[in-house]
């Protein structure tokens, strides 16, 4: 049996004696995307092995799902937050904002959809949509009209295609059309909004449904990807067939059809806050009644039967007692120019950081990081600053997969950001 060679003088392990399946399937597959790029320039065999669709899909599947935070350009925008390291959360920039002006006066770039490692952004100044892979620093122009509204990005499993669900609406004529665009194609195709309770919608009903779908997107977080479907929460203001409708609307990305799903049995009383999110692969529902600061979290127990189970209650107001909000990281001893609001007046979106930690926005400008046991872990910072940030509801799973469109971009298609990591 051949003996493995010792590491060379530079300390780098020699892998010549290891079988290729071990190197690729046990070592390279575990590396971060940035290191995969470095390995590709070392050997042609490594570049070939890490460029297969099977490797790229499996590599992306192993990456954590990272929440995307918008700093509104002050001091940064579109930042992913990784899990806690040594008791502290670490930040990683997806792309920096080159403009010195805050959004929307500066770059006018808006995040509209996310799926796996791809993002869709809208550049307001040119009124154009782009699909981006921030990991590979590639982007491509999408053939969508500027007046359109992007509702979601998803993978069509049976074909492997990535598709964009979007609509265009004419308020004066009360007309609306829903479309599907395959990424890489030049034209979209229209689809009918057909529900089991509304098999033959009229033009007015079609308009009402798409109009409310559009309004929900602007007011609330993006749809949640779960079990091959997109999920939105609808309020009681939608009237179809003479009756008020509320609950969760589900878009089956394989059949490209809609259906309704029941809300959790939250009891009587109006819900001031309702959100859906993915909790470690499980569909979760969070709600707040009246002006109560406590948030109830429900999880989907049986997706097919549409049964929910109460998981826990989070009383964010009590978390102030566990650690003063004014406290900062031991490494951040600088005093801020503006005092941090010590009194919580309002709560906004909530998203999981990992299985045991949550991010909760409060007072419109700040984000708390805490665990599910009502213990405050600190106030989130971007570049050691705590102001003007919000939870987008979008998540990024870093991927080295190429954009299906072939990543073609003209010289005039330079976006107002640099895809550099920091």
N, C-alpha and C positions, 0 to 999 in steps of 0.2 A: 504494500500500500504506500502511495506517495505521501510524503510528509509535507504539510503546508509550510510555505515559506514564511519567515519572520517578517515583521514590518520593516520597511526600508528606513534609511537614516532620517528621513523627514517625519517619521512616525505614521505614515499612511499605510493602512493595511493592504496587503497584496491579495487580490481576489481571483487571481488566475486559476487557482486550484479548485475553486468552488464551482459547482455546476451552474449553468445559466438560470435554471429554474429557481435555484436558491437565491441567487443574486437579485433576480427580477422580482420573484414572488414573495420573498421574505425580507429583503433589504430595501430595494428601490421603492417598492410599493408603500413603505412606511415613511419615506422622506417627505418633508414639506414641499409644496410646489416650487418654491424658489430653488431648492436644492436639486430637484429633478431637472430644471433647466441647466444647472451647472454640470450635472452628470452627463447630459446629452452631448456636451462638447468634448467629453473625455474619450468616449469610444463610440464608434459607429454602431456596434452591436447594442449598446445601451440606448442609443438614440432610436434605433429601430424598434427595440422591445418596448420602450416607454411611449411610443407613438401609435401603438395599436389601439383600436376602439375599446377592446376588452380591458386593457391596462388602464386607460384614461377614465373609463367609467368606474372601475373598481377603486382607483386612486381617489376620485372625487367622492365616492360613497364613504370613504374612511375619514374625510375631512369634517371637522366640527361645523355646525350651523351657527354662524356668527350674526348677532343683531347689528343692523346698520343705524348709526346715529348721525343726525344732521346738525352740524354746528352753525348753520346759516352763514358760513363764511367768516364767523367771528369766534374763534380764530381759525377754524378749519371746517371742512364740510365732508359729509359722507365718510365716516370713520367706522371701522369694524372694531368691536370690543371682544377680545379673547377672554378665556376663562381665567380665574384667579391664579396667580403665580406667587407663591410665598405669602399668601394672605392679601395680595394686592391685585387689582385688575390692571391689565396691560392694554394699551391702545396700539392699533396699527392703522396707518393711513392707507385708504384705498387709492385716493388721488388728492393732491393738494389743490386748493383754490388759488390760481395765480393772481386773481384780481384783488385789489386792495379795498374794493367796495363790497358791502354786504349784498347778499341776494335779496331781491331780484334785480337790483340796480347794476350788479356786477356781471357775472357770467350768464345769469338767467338760466341755470341748468337745474332741471327738476327730475327726480327719480320717480319713474312711473310703474315699473314692474320688475320682478325678480324671480328667477327660477334656477336652481342648482348654482352654477357659477356665472350665469349670464344676468345682466341688468339691462333694462330699457330706460333711457333718459330722453327728456325732451329739452331741446335748446330753444328757449323762448325767442331769442333775437332773430334766429333764422327760421323759427317755426318748423323744426325738423325733429324726427325721432331717430335714435340710434340704438343699436344693440351693442353691448360692450362686454368684454371679458377683462376685468381689471387685473386679473392674475397674469395673463399673457400680454396685457397692454395693447389689445386689439379692439377695434370697433368697426362697425359697418352701418351705412345709412339704410333705414327702412323706408320702403315706398308707401308711406302713409300720409294722407293729407293733413295739413296743419290744424284743421278744425276738428280732427278726430280725438277720441278719448280712448286710451288704452286701459282695458279692464284686467288683463292678466297675460302672463307668459307661461307656457306649459310644454311638457314633452308628450307627444303622442306616442305611447309606448309601442304599439304594433308596428309603426313605421320608423320610429326613432327620430322623427322630425320635431323640431321646436316650432311652436305656433303661437301667434299673437291673437288674442281676442280683443276686438276693438269695435267702436261704434261711431256713428256720425248722426247728429240730431239737428232737425230744423224746427225750432220752437214755434215760429209763426204758423207754419203749416201743420204742426203737431205730427210730424213724420220722423221716424227714426229707423235706422237699419243697423243690424248687428253683422259683423264680418269676422272672418278668420283668415289670417295671413300666415302662410308657411314661410319661415325664415329662409331666405335664399330665393324665394319666388318673386316675380315682378308684380303679380296681381293678387288681390284678395277675392274671396268668394263670400257671398252673403249666406247667412243661416237664419232659420226661423226660430223664434223663441217659443217653444212648445212645452207646456207643462202638463202633467197628468190631470190637473184640475182645469186646464185651459188648452184643450187639444187643437182648437182652431181660433187663435186670437185675432181679433179685429185690428185694423190699423191703429185705432185709438188705444186699445189695450197693449199693443206692441210698443207704442210710444210711451205709455205710462210705465211699463216695466223697464224699458231701457233708460228712460229719464230717471227713475228712482235708482237704478243700478249705477248710473253716472253720478247722481248726488251722493249716494252712499260712499262711492270711491273718493269723492272730494272731501267728505266730512270725516271719514273713518279710515282705519288702516286698510291695507290691501287685502285681497282674499287670501285665505289660508290654504296651502296645498296639503291635502291629506287623502290617502287611499285613491289616488288617481283622479281627484276632483278638486275644484276650487270652491271655497265656501265664503259666503257673505252673510252678514246679519241685516235683516230688513226690519224697519220700524212699522208702526200701525198706520202710517199715512198712505200706504198703497192700497187702492181699491180696485179689485178686479172682479168682474162678474157680479157687481152690486154688493160685494161684501169686503170688509176690511181684512187685509192680509198682513201677517207678521210671522217671523220665524227666520229660518236659515234657508237661503236659496243655494242650491248645489248645481254646479256645472260639471257634468261627467266629461272629462277630457278625451276619453276614448270614443264614446258614442256622440260627443258634442251635443248633448241635450241637457235640459234643465229639469230639476225637481225640487220639491220642498222638503225640509227636515225640521223636526220639532225642536224647540228650545228646551233647556232643562226646566224642571218644575220648580221655579224660583219662588213660588208663592204669590200672594196678592201684593198689590202696590206697584206703582210705576218705577221702572228702572231708569235711573239717571245715566247710568253708564253700562254699556254692553260691548264686549269685545270677544273675538275669537283669536286663539293663537295655538301654535303647535308646542306641546310640552313633551319633549323627548319622544316624538313619534306618536303622541296621542293628541286627539283634538280636545282642546280645553276651552271653556267658556267662563269669563269673569264678568261680574256684574256688581253694581252698587245701587242700593235703594235710597231714594230720597237724597238727603245731603249727608248721609252717613259716610264716614271715612273708611268703614270696613268694607272690604271687597271679598265676595264669595267666589270661590273657584270650583267649577264643576269639570269633570272629565268624562269623555265618552267611554262608557263601559262596554257597550255592544254596538258597533257601528251599523250593522245590518238591521238590528232591531230598533235602532235609534233610542237606546236607553242611556241615561246619564247617571253619574254617581257624584255625590258631594265629596270634595276632597279636603278642603280646609278653608278657613276664613283668615284674611290678612287685615289687621287693623294698623294701617300705616301710621296713624297719629301716635300710637303707643311706642313706635320705634324711636322717637326722639329721646325717650328716657334712657335708652341703652347706650347712646353716644351723642354728645352735642353735635348739632348740625354745623357749628362753626369750626369743628376740629378738622385738621387737614392731615395729609400724609406726613410722616416723619421726615421725608426727603423734601417736602415742599414747605419751607419756612417763610416764604415771602408773604407779605400781607396784600390782600386784594384791595383794589381801589374802591370797590363797592362792597358793603357788608353783605354777607349771605343772609337771606331771610330766615330768621330763626323760627318764625311761626308759619306753619303750613296752612295756607288758605284754600288751596284747591289741588286736586289730583287729576292727572290725565292718563295717558296710556301706560300699559304695563306689558312687559315682555320677559320671558325667561332667558337668563344668561346660560344656565345649565340646569341640571336636575334639582339642585338645592338652592340656587340663587336667582333673584329677580331684579329687574330694573324697573323703577317706578318714577314717572315724571311728576313734578309738583311745582306749583307757582309759575307755570308756563316756561320758566327758564332753566330749571334745575332737574337733575335726575339722581335719584337715590339708588344705591346698590345695597341690597339686603337679602337675607335668607328667608326661607319659608317658616322659620321659628320666631318671627317677629324680632329679629336682631339686626340693627342697622350696622352695615359694614362700611359706610362712608358715602360721601357725595362724589359723584362721577366727575372727572376732570378730562379735558382735552388739552394737551400741551400745558398742563397745570392750571388751566382756567376752567371755570365752572358755569359760565353764562351762555345764554342763547343757544341751547341745544334742545333737541327733541327726538323722541323715538319714532322712527319712520314706520315701523311695522314690517319693513323688508328685512330679509336675511340673506347672507351670502355664504355659500359653500364653495370654497376656493377650488378651481378646476383648471386643468391644463388643456381642456378640450378646445379645439378650434371653433370659431363661429361658423355655423353651417353655410353662410353666404360666401365663404371663401375669403373672408376678411378683406374684400376689395374696398378701397377708399381712394377717392380722387384727391388731388392736391388741394382742392378748395374745401375738402371735408374735414379739415383739422378742427377738432373739438377744443373748447376753451378750457381744457384741463390737461394735465400731464399724467400719464398712467404710472407715475413713479411711486414706489413704496418708500416709506421712511421707517 
